[in-house]
Structures are given as C-alpha cells and as structure tokens.
C-alpha cells in the first residue's frame, strides 16, 4: 500500500481546520502500479490543515487537507493541487461506507465521482495508520467539470453558471438561508466562487429560492427545466441503497454550468460525499421518512411522478448490470486494506470515538449483511424497476453473439420499440434480442 510522508515546517502541529501549515510531501507508491511522488531527499512543497467538522472535533484520529504548491498527478489520479486525507475514524463497517458510496456512484454513472486510494500516513515521522487519499470536491476539468464562476463577477451573462453549492448543517455568516416549503430551515454554503459581488449573491439566492419554490409548486414542466432529473435520481439511488439518512442534510452538493446558446443549464445533484451515517438507522423505510436528521428537498422531490419513474429506471439498470460487480469491487477493496486496518487498530484502538476494524473479514461480512438487506428491501418496493427507454448496449445482460459484440464496440443504444440507433440518433435496424 502507498505510504504518504508529510513533514511540517519545524515539526509544527496541525491544530485546526483553518491554518495552512507549510509542509513537504513524499509518496512512496510501494507498488509499481502507481508512480511515486517526490522522494525522501526531494519532497514536494505543500501545506496541510485539518478538515471536516464532526470528523475533526469528535475523534483523535483526524482528517486532513493537502494543498500542493503546483498541480500533481497523485497515485494515478489526475492533476490537481487539492487533496484530502480522510480518516474514516467513525466507520464501524471496516472503512467500507465511503468506498462503497463511491463505487455505487461510479456504477450508476454520476457525472463525477471523487477518486480515492487507500494509503498509510506518516506525519512528522509518526505512523498514523490507514487513510484514504481522496480528490477534494471542486470545479476543475477532471472533477466537477463546469465553467468556473469568477470571483466578483458582475456581467449578467456570466452569472448563470459555474456554481458549486452544498446543503449544509453548520452555520456560518456566509450561508444562504431559506425556509423549505415544509417549514424546515435550510442552510446552503457556496464552495465556488470564494467571494461574491452583489449581483452574484442576488443571482444565487434567487436561484435557490426558485428551486425551493418549484419543488413545492404544481409545475412538472418547470421542475424539469430547473433540475437534471436523471442525475437527481442517480444521486438518490446511491443514498437509498446505503440507507444514508443524513444524505440531504449535509455534504449534499449541487452544481450548475453556465447557460449557453440561449439554453439554460440545469442544476445537478452530486458529487456524492460523506457516508458516515450509512446503515445506522437500519429500518425498512425510505431515507426521507421520519429521518434522525432533516432531509431537505428529497421528501418533496420523491413525490414527483417524473422523478419516481426515473429512479425506477436507474434501479433497473443497477439491479441487472451493476449489483454483483459492485459487490465484487467492495470485496476486493476490503481484502486490499486488511493489513493496514490491523496496523491502524494498533495505533488508534481506545482513542476518542475510534471504531475497531482490525478484523476486515468480519467487517466485510457485516457490511454485506446490511447491503444485501437493503437491496432486498428495495426489491420488495420496486421489483426489477422499469426498463429505461434507452438501454446501454454495453449491458452485460445482452447475449454474447457476434452482432451484439459489434454493437457494443460501436456504443449503440437499443430502444423499447426494438429499433437500434447510433448514439447520434440514426436508426440502423430493427434488432431487439427480446429485451
């Protein structure tokens, strides 16, 4: 497993989530599958600070944020300056909640899923255990890929996109606040841009209030103009499979690209982040029904027929094509971190808030007991779901015939009427294969 060596200037301690402490970083990949980064004699300049709210304050094992002086390609992940070292100290299911959430996000096809690699951390010469080096959520060509909103922008045409926001559960002076249609008080924080002009703030406040009002109005057409329903359904499906009852309460991201050619871009849910409360409630009900935390917007969104239909379509694809591959991926991941998890327990067992994950075989089985329980309950509600109007020809459920292989190679789509079209919409035949 890769080892991340971080040394702060003069051995200075990292004591809060605001102060950027000068540091150097060297990553020994250990395995040839990743190139190392820097070296012991020539580490790379960076800064480190704490990150998180509850995860920073509630545990002795702390999460961190790294910021390199220049962009770096880290352990096979694309260039960027900004990275997180997630501790997962609160995860009693073998550090598997977050990785499973990301695996599900990739499976359902959300536009961006944060990449991460398990590592072992050495901070100022002290072994700190198992961490997860993860892409920080931000606007970039290889992360949330939208045109960035410029700080202090005032031109009306430039205000329509480049927004990355988070439904938050921690109050700050810069939060945008409004009352949801059911009376719950909602707080939204802006992740980008960093500083707002008066026109920018007016625009984003109006947008959020319009989204809120539309959800509670009887206007299906307007809802579909504002929200990307498919992305919303994929995001929701991940949360429902993991029974994450805090998923729309905090760390719930939405983003919007800039309007172009007179066409308004839609708000999209994502990326997924923070599954600390996954499977905690363990009840056979929807995550928005009497949750232990407020679940903003999703309870109302789930009332819309268009959203429910799209969720059932996404469930169909997941259930048929991705359910078993996700299980296989999580099984392999659990095995890959087993030794590091034992080492981690030697360091942190008995510390504030820490959960013992030293036996990864038992923790993996515990995770799958809950995963399978949830899948079975969702099947009792949705059955196999609804086959989408378009179904990716790469689907493993297609027959292994030469014609099917040719279609897979061509990235074609098959429609309900049995006609096959290219991805550009050109009809090429009437083949159906009985799907």
C-alpha positions in Angstrom: 0.0 0.0 0.0 1.3 3.5 -0.8 2.8 5.4 2.1 2.3 9.2 2.4 5.1 11.0 4.3 4.2 14.5 5.4 6.6 16.7 7.4 5.5 20.1 8.6 7.9 23.1 8.9 9.9 22.7 12.2 7.6 19.8 13.1 4.7 22.2 13.7 1.5 20.5 14.9 -1.7 20.7 12.8 -4.2 22.0 15.3 -7.2 23.4 13.4 -9.1 23.4 10.1 -8.2 27.0 9.1 -4.4 27.4 9.4 -2.4 26.2 6.4 0.8 24.7 7.9 3.8 24.7 5.5 4.9 21.2 4.8 6.6 18.8 2.4 5.1 15.6 1.0 6.7 12.4 -0.4 4.6 9.5 -1.5 6.2 6.1 -1.8 3.9 4.1 -4.1 5.4 0.8 -2.9 3.7 -0.9 -5.9 4.7 -0.4 -9.5 1.1 0.3 -10.5 1.5 3.9 -9.3 4.5 6.2 -9.7 5.9 7.6 -6.5 5.6 11.3 -6.0 8.8 13.3 -5.0 11.4 11.4 -3.0 12.8 11.2 0.5 15.6 13.6 -0.4 13.4 15.8 -2.7 9.9 16.0 -1.2 7.3 18.4 -2.8 6.3 21.7 -1.1 2.7 21.8 0.1 0.5 22.9 3.0 -1.6 20.8 5.4 -4.5 21.7 7.6 -7.3 19.9 9.4 -10.6 19.3 7.6 -14.2 18.4 8.5 -16.5 19.4 11.3 -17.7 16.4 13.4 -14.9 14.3 11.9 -12.3 16.8 13.1 -13.8 17.5 16.6 -15.2 14.1 17.5 -12.2 11.9 17.1 -8.5 11.7 18.0 -7.7 10.3 14.5 -8.0 13.5 12.4 -8.7 14.0 8.7 -6.5 16.5 6.8 -6.4 18.6 3.6 -3.3 18.7 1.5 -2.5 21.5 -1.0 0.5 21.2 -3.2 2.4 24.2 -4.4 1.8 23.1 -8.0 -0.6 20.6 -9.5 0.4 17.0 -9.1 -0.8 13.7 -10.6 -1.2 11.6 -7.4 -1.2 7.8 -7.4 -2.7 7.6 -10.9 -5.3 10.3 -10.2 -5.5 13.4 -12.5 -3.5 16.6 -11.8 -4.7 18.9 -9.1 -3.3 20.8 -6.1 -6.1 19.9 -3.7 -6.4 16.6 -1.9 -8.0 15.1 1.2 -6.6 12.6 3.7 -9.8 11.1 5.0 -9.6 9.1 8.3 -13.0 7.3 8.4 -12.5 7.1 12.2 -16.2 6.8 12.7 -16.8 3.9 10.3 -17.6 0.7 12.2 -18.0 -1.3 9.0 -14.4 -1.7 8.1 -13.8 1.7 6.4 -16.2 0.5 3.7 -19.0 3.1 3.8 -17.2 5.8 1.8 -15.6 3.5 -0.7 -18.9 1.7 -1.2 -20.6 5.0 -1.8 -18.1 6.0 -4.4 -18.3 2.5 -6.1 -22.1 2.9 -6.3 -21.7 6.4 -7.7 -19.5 5.1 -10.5 -21.8 2.2 -11.1 -24.9 4.3 -11.6 -23.0 6.7 -13.8 -23.0 10.0 -11.9 -21.0 12.5 -14.0 -18.2 12.8 -11.4 -17.2 10.6 -8.6 -14.3 11.6 -6.3 -11.4 9.2 -6.8 -9.5 7.8 -3.8 -6.6 5.5 -3.0 -6.1 3.9 0.4 -2.7 4.8 1.9 -0.8 4.7 5.2 0.2 8.1 6.6 3.4 9.1 8.4 3.1 12.6 9.8 6.3 14.2 11.2 7.9 10.7 11.5 5.0 9.2 13.4 2.9 6.4 11.9 -0.7 7.5 11.8 -2.4 4.4 10.3 -4.8 3.9 7.4 -6.0 6.9 5.5 -7.8 7.5 2.2 -6.2 9.9 -0.2 -9.2 11.4 -1.9 -9.9 14.1 -4.5 -11.2 17.3 -2.9 -14.6 18.3 -4.4 -14.1 21.4 -6.5 -14.5 22.8 -10.0 -11.9 21.5 -12.4 -11.7 19.8 -15.8 -11.2 16.5 -14.2 -13.5 17.0 -11.2 -16.8 18.9 -11.3 -16.4 19.9 -14.9 -18.2 23.2 -15.4 -17.0 26.7 -16.4 -15.8 28.3 -13.2 -17.6 31.4 -11.8 -15.1 34.2 -11.4 -14.7 35.9 -8.0 -16.6 39.3 -8.0 -18.2 38.8 -11.5 -21.0 41.3 -12.4 -21.9 40.7 -16.0 -25.3 39.1 -16.2 -24.4 36.6 -19.0 -21.6 35.2 -16.8 -23.6 34.8 -13.6 -25.7 31.8 -14.9 -23.2 29.0 -14.2 -20.0 27.9 -12.5 -21.8 27.3 -9.2 -20.9 24.6 -6.7 -23.0 24.6 -3.6 -23.6 22.4 -0.6 -26.7 21.8 1.5 -25.0 22.3 4.9 -25.7 21.6 8.5 -23.2 24.0 10.0 -24.0 27.7 10.3 -21.7 30.4 9.0 -22.0 34.1 8.3 -21.8 33.4 4.5 -24.5 30.7 4.4 -27.6 31.3 2.2 -30.7 30.5 4.3 -34.3 30.0 3.5 -37.3 28.1 4.7 -38.2 24.9 2.8 -41.8 24.6 1.8 -42.5 22.3 4.7 -41.1 24.8 7.2 -37.6 23.3 7.7 -34.8 25.9 7.8 -32.2 25.2 5.1 -28.6 26.4 5.0 -26.6 26.3 1.8 -22.9 27.1 1.6 -21.0 28.2 -1.5 -17.9 26.3 -2.4 -17.0 28.3 -5.5 -16.6 31.1 -6.1 -14.8 32.2 -3.0 -16.0 35.8 -2.9 -19.2 37.3 -4.3 -20.2 40.5 -5.9 -23.7 41.9 -5.0 -25.1 40.6 -8.4 -23.6 37.2 -7.9 -25.2 36.9 -4.4 -28.5 38.1 -5.8 -28.4 35.6 -8.6 -27.6 32.5 -6.5 -30.1 33.5 -3.7 -32.8 33.8 -6.4 -31.8 30.5 -7.9 -32.0 28.6 -4.7 -35.3 30.1 -3.7 -36.7 29.3 -7.2 -35.6 25.7 -6.9 -37.3 25.5 -3.5 -40.5 27.1 -4.6 -40.7 25.0 -7.8 -40.4 21.8 -5.8 -43.5 22.7 -3.8 -45.4 24.1 -6.8 -47.7 22.2 -9.1 -45.4 22.6 -12.2 -43.8 19.5 -13.5 -42.5 21.2 -16.7 -40.8 23.9 -14.6 -39.2 21.3 -12.3 -37.7 19.5 -15.3 -36.4 22.8 -16.7 -34.5 23.5 -13.4 -33.3 20.1 -12.2 -31.5 17.4 -14.1 -33.9 14.6 -13.1 -31.6 11.8 -14.2 -28.7 13.0 -12.1 -31.0 13.6 -9.2 -32.3 10.0 -9.5 -28.8 8.5 -9.7 -27.7 10.5 -6.7 -30.8 9.5 -4.7 -30.4 5.8 -5.6 -26.9 5.7 -4.1 -28.1 7.3 -0.9 -31.1 4.9 -0.7 -29.0 1.8 -1.2 -26.7 2.8 1.6 -29.7 3.9 3.7 -27.9 7.2 4.4 -30.4 9.2 6.4 -28.2 12.3 6.5 -27.6 12.5 2.8 -29.7 15.6 2.1 -28.8 17.2 5.4 -25.1 18.0 5.0 -22.3 17.3 2.5 -25.1 17.3 -0.2 -23.6 19.0 -3.3 -25.3 20.6 -6.3 -23.8 22.3 -9.3 -24.8 24.3 -12.3 -22.9 25.1 -15.5 -23.3 28.3 -17.4 -26.2 28.8 -19.8 -25.2 28.8 -23.5 -26.8 29.5 -26.8 -29.9 30.6 -25.0 -30.4 27.3 -23.3 -30.5 27.3 -19.5 -28.3 24.6 -17.9 -29.9 22.5 -15.2 -29.0 22.1 -11.5 -27.4 18.6 -10.9 -27.1 16.7 -7.7 -23.6 15.5 -6.9 -20.9 14.5 -6.4 -21.6 12.1 -3.5 -19.6 12.7 -0.3 -19.6 11.5 3.3 -21.5 8.3 4.1 -20.7 8.4 7.9 -24.4 7.7 8.8 -24.9 4.9 6.2 -26.9 1.9 7.6 -27.0 3.5 11.1 -30.8 3.5 11.3 -31.5 0.0 9.8 -35.2 0.5 9.2 -37.3 -0.7 6.2 -38.4 2.7 5.1 -37.3 5.5 2.8 -34.5 7.7 3.9 -36.7 10.7 3.9 -39.4 9.1 6.2 -39.0 10.4 9.8 -35.2 10.6 9.5 -33.0 11.3 12.5 -31.7 14.4 10.7 -33.6 16.7 8.4 -33.6 15.5 4.8 -34.0 18.7 2.8 -35.9 18.6 -0.5 -35.8 14.9 -1.2 -39.1 14.1 0.5 -40.8 16.6 -1.8 -38.8 15.6 -4.9 -39.8 11.9 -4.3 -43.5 13.0 -4.7 -43.0 13.9 -8.4 -44.0 11.2 -10.8 -41.2 12.0 -13.2 -38.6 11.6 -10.5 -40.1 8.3 -9.3 -40.2 6.9 -12.8 -36.5 7.9 -13.4 -35.5 6.3 -10.1 -37.1 3.0 -11.1 -35.4 3.1 -14.5 -32.0 3.7 -12.8 -32.8 0.9 -10.3 -33.5 -1.5 -13.2 -30.0 -0.8 -14.7 -28.3 -1.1 -11.4 -30.1 -4.3 -10.3 -29.4 -6.1 -13.6 -25.9 -4.8 -14.5 -24.1 -3.4 -11.5 -25.3 -5.1 -8.3 -22.9 -8.0 -8.5 -19.9 -6.0 -9.9 -20.2 -3.6 -7.0 -20.2 -6.5 -4.5 -17.1 -7.9 -6.2 -15.4 -4.5 -6.1 -16.1 -4.0 -2.4 -14.9 -7.5 -1.6 -11.6 -6.9 -3.3 -11.2 -3.5 -1.7 -11.8 -5.0 1.8 -9.1 -7.5 1.2 -6.7 -4.9 -0.1 -6.8 -2.8 3.2 -6.9 -5.8 5.7 -3.2 -5.5 6.8 -3.4 -1.7 7.0 -6.6 -1.9 9.0 -4.9 -4.1 11.6 -2.0 -1.7 11.8 -4.5 1.2 12.2 -6.2 -0.5 15.1 -2.9 -0.9 16.9 -2.4 2.8 16.8 -5.9 4.1 17.5 -7.9 1.5 19.5 -9.2 3.0 22.7 -8.8 6.6 21.3 -11.7 9.1 21.3 -14.5 7.9 19.1 -12.5 5.2 17.2 -14.1 2.0 15.9 -12.1 -1.2 15.9 -11.8 -2.5 12.3 -8.9 -4.9 12.8 -10.8 -7.9 11.5 -11.7 -7.0 8.0 -13.2 -10.4 7.1 -15.8 -9.9 9.9 -16.4 -6.3 9.0 -16.8 -7.1 5.3 -19.4 -9.7 6.2 -21.2 -7.2 8.5 -21.2 -4.7 5.7 -22.7 -7.1 3.2 -25.4 -8.2 5.6 -26.6 -4.7 5.6 -26.0 -4.1 1.9 -28.0 -7.2 0.9 -30.7 -6.4 3.4 -31.2 -3.0 1.9 -31.1 -4.4 -1.7 -33.7 -7.0 -0.8 -36.0 -4.4 0.8 -35.7 -2.0 -2.2 -36.5 -5.0 -4.5 -39.7 -5.6 -2.4 -40.7 -2.0 -3.2 -39.5 -1.5 -6.8 -39.2 -5.1 -8.1 -36.8 -5.1 -11.0 -37.8 -1.5 -11.7 -38.7 -0.1 -15.1 -36.6 -0.8 -18.2 -35.4 2.6 -19.5 -36.5 3.9 -22.8 -32.8 3.7 -23.9 -30.6 0.9 -22.6 -26.8 0.9 -23.0 -25.8 -1.7 -25.4 -22.7 -2.4 -23.2 -25.1 -4.0 -20.8 -23.7 -7.5 -19.7 -27.3 -8.8 -20.0 -27.1 -8.7 -23.8 -26.5 -12.1 -25.5 -22.9 -13.0 -26.3 -23.4 -13.0 -30.1 -21.2 -11.6 -32.8 -23.9 -9.0 -33.7 -24.1 -7.9 -30.1 -20.3 -7.6 -29.8 -20.3 -5.4 -32.9 -22.9 -3.2 -31.4 -21.1 -3.0 -28.1 -18.0 -1.9 -29.9 -20.0 0.8 -31.7 -21.5 2.1 -28.5 -25.1 1.9 -29.8 -28.3 2.1 -27.9 -31.4 -0.1 -28.2 -34.9 1.4 -27.7 -38.2 0.0 -26.4 -39.7 -0.3 -29.9 -36.9 -2.8 -30.8 -35.2 -0.4 -33.2 -31.4 0.1 -32.8 -30.0 3.6 -33.2 -26.5 5.0 -33.2 -25.6 7.3 -30.3 -26.3 10.2 -32.6 -29.8 9.0 -33.2 -29.5 7.4 -36.6 -31.7 4.3 -37.0 -29.7 1.3 -38.3 -32.1 -1.7 -37.8 -34.9 -3.4 -36.1 -33.0 -5.8 -33.9 -34.3 -6.4 -30.4 -33.0 -9.6 -28.9 -36.1 -9.8 -26.8 -35.1 -7.2 -24.3 
